[in-house]
Amino acid sequence: MTNKSTTTPSARRDWLVPASLIGLSAVPVAAGAFRMIELSSGGEITHDNARFFAAPLPIVLHILSVSVFAILGAFQFSSGLRRRRPRWHRAAGWVLVPSGIVAAASGLWMQARYELPEGDGDALAVLRLLFGSAMLTSLLLGVVALWRRDFVRHGAWMLRGYAIGLGAGTQVLTHVPWVLLVGQPNEGVRALLMGAGWVINVAVAEWIIHRDHRGSMASPAPARAVVELPHGPSQVA
């Protein structure tokens, strides 16, 4: 009898990170979907959502682009998928890069033009402008590196941009313990918790980048070997 093929442990591990990233982005994506339904169905206008009804285009662009960027980008963490389907990887990049740029640019526009909601403040506004600008810059530098065929730097910059873009998912994790143990955070604490989400993601991205750099220095590829791009959603073009 011939044994049926089964999923190997390495294959399961290869999909663990993409699945985890999709899970991390689930709450922000679901919240964005709820906001889209609210806007399209003509929901009740309140003090918290009046700015979205007054100028819906930026928030709609932001929700759609962030959702695509977070979910589709997660699959770039599957090294097996990249090896088996390199054309898919390149095709996904044509969607992911513009999505990330639109997400960052629309987020910056909303922070600059929308009225600050209750609970936000100047500190959080500065953080949003800082990390939004860093995300946009990272993606643009990733495009420049790709144009120069510097795939290592392209991967590193795209990974940084993805990490910042996924900050909303990590911010759910930084907020939930505080809310459960202490209650709703005040303006200052909210800024710290939001900032922590971005900092955690950037720190993890930098760790991955430097780990891969050390690995490539320790084990240089043969002269005729095909170059293996870094792990993660950094290969989005």
ChimeraX attribute file (.defattr): number of C-alpha atoms within 10 A of each C-alpha:
attribute: neighborCount
match mode: 1-to-1
recipient: residues
	/A:1	3
	/A:2	4
	/A:3	5
	/A:4	6
	/A:5	6
	/A:6	7
	/A:7	8
	/A:8	9
	/A:9	8
	/A:10	10
	/A:11	13
	/A:12	10
	/A:13	12
	/A:14	17
	/A:15	17
	/A:16	13
	/A:17	17
	/A:18	21
	/A:19	17
	/A:20	12
	/A:21	18
	/A:22	20
	/A:23	14
	/A:24	21
	/A:25	23
	/A:26	16
	/A:27	15
	/A:28	21
	/A:29	22
	/A:30	13
	/A:31	12
	/A:32	19
	/A:33	16
	/A:34	12
	/A:35	18
	/A:36	17
	/A:37	12
	/A:38	16
	/A:39	18
	/A:40	11
	/A:41	9
	/A:42	10
	/A:43	12
	/A:44	10
	/A:45	14
	/A:46	9
	/A:47	8
	/A:48	11
	/A:49	15
	/A:50	15
	/A:51	18
	/A:52	19
	/A:53	17
	/A:54	10
	/A:55	13
	/A:56	14
	/A:57	11
	/A:58	18
	/A:59	22
	/A:60	18
	/A:61	17
	/A:62	23
	/A:63	23
	/A:64	17
	/A:65	22
	/A:66	29
	/A:67	25
	/A:68	17
	/A:69	27
	/A:70	26
	/A:71	21
	/A:72	19
	/A:73	29
	/A:74	24
	/A:75	23
	/A:76	24
	/A:77	24
	/A:78	20
	/A:79	19
	/A:80	14
	/A:81	15
	/A:82	20
	/A:83	13
	/A:84	10
	/A:85	11
	/A:86	12
	/A:87	11
	/A:88	15
	/A:89	20
	/A:90	15
	/A:91	12
	/A:92	19
	/A:93	21
	/A:94	12
	/A:95	17
	/A:96	27
	/A:97	23
	/A:98	15
	/A:99	21
	/A:100	27
	/A:101	23
	/A:102	21
	/A:103	26
	/A:104	27
	/A:105	18
	/A:106	22
	/A:107	21
	/A:108	22
	/A:109	15
	/A:110	17
	/A:111	16
	/A:112	13
	/A:113	10
	/A:114	15
	/A:115	12
	/A:116	16
	/A:117	12
	/A:118	9
	/A:119	14
	/A:120	14
	/A:121	15
	/A:122	12
	/A:123	14
	/A:124	22
	/A:125	15
	/A:126	13
	/A:127	16
	/A:128	21
	/A:129	17
	/A:130	12
	/A:131	21
	/A:132	24
	/A:133	15
	/A:134	17
	/A:135	26
	/A:136	21
	/A:137	18
	/A:138	22
	/A:139	27
	/A:140	20
	/A:141	18
	/A:142	29
	/A:143	21
	/A:144	15
	/A:145	19
	/A:146	18
	/A:147	11
	/A:148	11
	/A:149	11
	/A:150	13
	/A:151	20
	/A:152	20
	/A:153	21
	/A:154	27
	/A:155	25
	/A:156	30
	/A:157	27
	/A:158	31
	/A:159	32
	/A:160	25
	/A:161	30
	/A:162	29
	/A:163	26
	/A:164	25
	/A:165	25
	/A:166	26
	/A:167	23
	/A:168	21
	/A:169	22
	/A:170	23
	/A:171	21
	/A:172	17
	/A:173	15
	/A:174	19
	/A:175	20
	/A:176	14
	/A:177	11
	/A:178	15
	/A:179	11
	/A:180	9
	/A:181	8
	/A:182	9
	/A:183	11
	/A:184	14
	/A:185	15
	/A:186	11
	/A:187	15
	/A:188	14
	/A:189	15
	/A:190	21
	/A:191	21
	/A:192	16
	/A:193	21
	/A:194	21
	/A:195	19
	/A:196	18
	/A:197	22
	/A:198	22
	/A:199	17
	/A:200	16
	/A:201	22
	/A:202	21
	/A:203	13
	/A:204	13
	/A:205	23
	/A:206	16
	/A:207	12
	/A:208	17
	/A:209	23
	/A:210	12
	/A:211	11
	/A:212	17
	/A:213	14
	/A:214	11
	/A:215	11
	/A:216	13
	/A:217	9
	/A:218	9
	/A:219	8
	/A:220	9
	/A:221	12
	/A:222	8
	/A:223	7
	/A:224	6
	/A:225	8
	/A:226	8
	/A:227	11
	/A:228	13
	/A:229	18
	/A:230	22
	/A:231	18
	/A:232	25
	/A:233	29
	/A:234	30
	/A:235	27
	/A:236	29
	/A:237	21
